[in-house]
Amino acid sequence: MDNSLSHHGVLGMKWGVRRTPAQLGQGKKSSSDDSHEDYKKAHGSKSVKTMSDAELRSRLNRLQMEQQYSKLSQSNVNRGKLYFNNVVKAGTTVATVTSTALTIYNNYDKIKSIIQRTSS
């Protein structure tokens, strides 16, 4: 009988941190692909030389539509981002003006005495 302690953990595993087998790369690999048939055709590995005119045309149409869709989606995000930035700038300006007005109001007596001293 050998009185030794051995640990058979996972390389890179941290004490007290539990990870799922998928996070460790030991989970089942999913072989099902949820992509649409048109997407698979457009992004297939078939050579351009072996395609017919109809296949090439359909592949080209699909790729162009994907590009147009991504451009439209990005422009909507950019417009929203621009609007948000403008609102934040306006809010910052309002906060600055309000803060300045409150400071002047709270220090009215000091400002008045300084003006009287300089004009005398």
Rosetta constraint file for C-alpha pairs under 8 A:
AtomPair CA 9 CA 13 HARMONIC 7.14 0.50
AtomPair CA 13 CA 17 HARMONIC 7.47 0.50
AtomPair CA 19 CA 23 HARMONIC 6.09 0.50
AtomPair CA 19 CA 24 HARMONIC 6.85 0.50
AtomPair CA 20 CA 24 HARMONIC 6.55 0.50
AtomPair CA 21 CA 25 HARMONIC 6.17 0.50
AtomPair CA 21 CA 26 HARMONIC 4.93 0.50
AtomPair CA 21 CA 27 HARMONIC 4.97 0.50
AtomPair CA 22 CA 26 HARMONIC 5.58 0.50
AtomPair CA 22 CA 27 HARMONIC 4.27 0.50
AtomPair CA 22 CA 28 HARMONIC 7.38 0.50
AtomPair CA 23 CA 27 HARMONIC 7.77 0.50
AtomPair CA 35 CA 39 HARMONIC 6.38 0.50
AtomPair CA 35 CA 40 HARMONIC 6.63 0.50
AtomPair CA 36 CA 40 HARMONIC 6.39 0.50
AtomPair CA 37 CA 41 HARMONIC 6.24 0.50
AtomPair CA 38 CA 42 HARMONIC 6.19 0.50
AtomPair CA 38 CA 62 HARMONIC 7.43 0.50
AtomPair CA 39 CA 43 HARMONIC 6.05 0.50
AtomPair CA 39 CA 62 HARMONIC 7.45 0.50
AtomPair CA 40 CA 44 HARMONIC 5.60 0.50
AtomPair CA 41 CA 59 HARMONIC 6.86 0.50
AtomPair CA 42 CA 58 HARMONIC 7.64 0.50
AtomPair CA 42 CA 59 HARMONIC 4.56 0.50
AtomPair CA 42 CA 60 HARMONIC 7.45 0.50
AtomPair CA 42 CA 62 HARMONIC 6.29 0.50
AtomPair CA 42 CA 63 HARMONIC 6.70 0.50
AtomPair CA 43 CA 59 HARMONIC 7.94 0.50
AtomPair CA 46 CA 50 HARMONIC 7.21 0.50
AtomPair CA 46 CA 51 HARMONIC 7.39 0.50
AtomPair CA 47 CA 51 HARMONIC 6.71 0.50
AtomPair CA 48 CA 56 HARMONIC 7.24 0.50
AtomPair CA 51 CA 55 HARMONIC 5.83 0.50
AtomPair CA 51 CA 56 HARMONIC 6.06 0.50
AtomPair CA 52 CA 56 HARMONIC 6.19 0.50
AtomPair CA 53 CA 57 HARMONIC 6.00 0.50
AtomPair CA 54 CA 58 HARMONIC 6.12 0.50
AtomPair CA 55 CA 59 HARMONIC 6.10 0.50
AtomPair CA 56 CA 60 HARMONIC 6.04 0.50
AtomPair CA 57 CA 61 HARMONIC 6.10 0.50
AtomPair CA 58 CA 62 HARMONIC 6.17 0.50
AtomPair CA 59 CA 63 HARMONIC 6.30 0.50
AtomPair CA 60 CA 64 HARMONIC 6.14 0.50
AtomPair CA 61 CA 65 HARMONIC 6.12 0.50
AtomPair CA 62 CA 66 HARMONIC 6.26 0.50
AtomPair CA 63 CA 67 HARMONIC 6.31 0.50
AtomPair CA 64 CA 68 HARMONIC 6.21 0.50
AtomPair CA 65 CA 69 HARMONIC 6.07 0.50
AtomPair CA 66 CA 70 HARMONIC 6.21 0.50
AtomPair CA 67 CA 71 HARMONIC 6.24 0.50
AtomPair CA 68 CA 72 HARMONIC 6.21 0.50
AtomPair CA 69 CA 73 HARMONIC 6.17 0.50
AtomPair CA 70 CA 74 HARMONIC 6.17 0.50
AtomPair CA 71 CA 75 HARMONIC 6.25 0.50
AtomPair CA 72 CA 76 HARMONIC 6.44 0.50
AtomPair CA 73 CA 77 HARMONIC 6.49 0.50
AtomPair CA 74 CA 78 HARMONIC 6.11 0.50
AtomPair CA 75 CA 79 HARMONIC 6.11 0.50
AtomPair CA 76 CA 80 HARMONIC 6.29 0.50
AtomPair CA 77 CA 81 HARMONIC 6.06 0.50
AtomPair CA 78 CA 82 HARMONIC 6.04 0.50
AtomPair CA 79 CA 83 HARMONIC 6.16 0.50
AtomPair CA 80 CA 84 HARMONIC 6.13 0.50
AtomPair CA 81 CA 85 HARMONIC 6.16 0.50
AtomPair CA 82 CA 86 HARMONIC 6.23 0.50
AtomPair CA 83 CA 87 HARMONIC 6.26 0.50
AtomPair CA 84 CA 88 HARMONIC 6.21 0.50
AtomPair CA 85 CA 89 HARMONIC 6.16 0.50
AtomPair CA 86 CA 90 HARMONIC 6.17 0.50
AtomPair CA 87 CA 91 HARMONIC 6.08 0.50
AtomPair CA 88 CA 92 HARMONIC 6.08 0.50
AtomPair CA 89 CA 93 HARMONIC 6.22 0.50
AtomPair CA 90 CA 94 HARMONIC 6.21 0.50
AtomPair CA 91 CA 95 HARMONIC 6.11 0.50
AtomPair CA 92 CA 96 HARMONIC 6.13 0.50
AtomPair CA 93 CA 97 HARMONIC 6.21 0.50
AtomPair CA 94 CA 98 HARMONIC 6.04 0.50
AtomPair CA 95 CA 99 HARMONIC 5.99 0.50
AtomPair CA 96 CA 100 HARMONIC 6.17 0.50
AtomPair CA 97 CA 101 HARMONIC 6.14 0.50
AtomPair CA 98 CA 102 HARMONIC 6.14 0.50
AtomPair CA 99 CA 103 HARMONIC 6.18 0.50
AtomPair CA 100 CA 104 HARMONIC 6.24 0.50
AtomPair CA 101 CA 105 HARMONIC 6.10 0.50
AtomPair CA 102 CA 106 HARMONIC 6.00 0.50
AtomPair CA 103 CA 107 HARMONIC 6.11 0.50
AtomPair CA 104 CA 108 HARMONIC 5.80 0.50
AtomPair CA 104 CA 111 HARMONIC 7.95 0.50
AtomPair CA 107 CA 111 HARMONIC 6.20 0.50
AtomPair CA 108 CA 112 HARMONIC 6.03 0.50
AtomPair CA 109 CA 113 HARMONIC 6.22 0.50
AtomPair CA 110 CA 114 HARMONIC 6.24 0.50
AtomPair CA 111 CA 115 HARMONIC 6.23 0.50
AtomPair CA 112 CA 116 HARMONIC 6.23 0.50
AtomPair CA 113 CA 117 HARMONIC 6.20 0.50
AtomPair CA 114 CA 118 HARMONIC 6.29 0.50
AtomPair CA 115 CA 119 HARMONIC 6.16 0.50
AtomPair CA 116 CA 120 HARMONIC 6.12 0.50
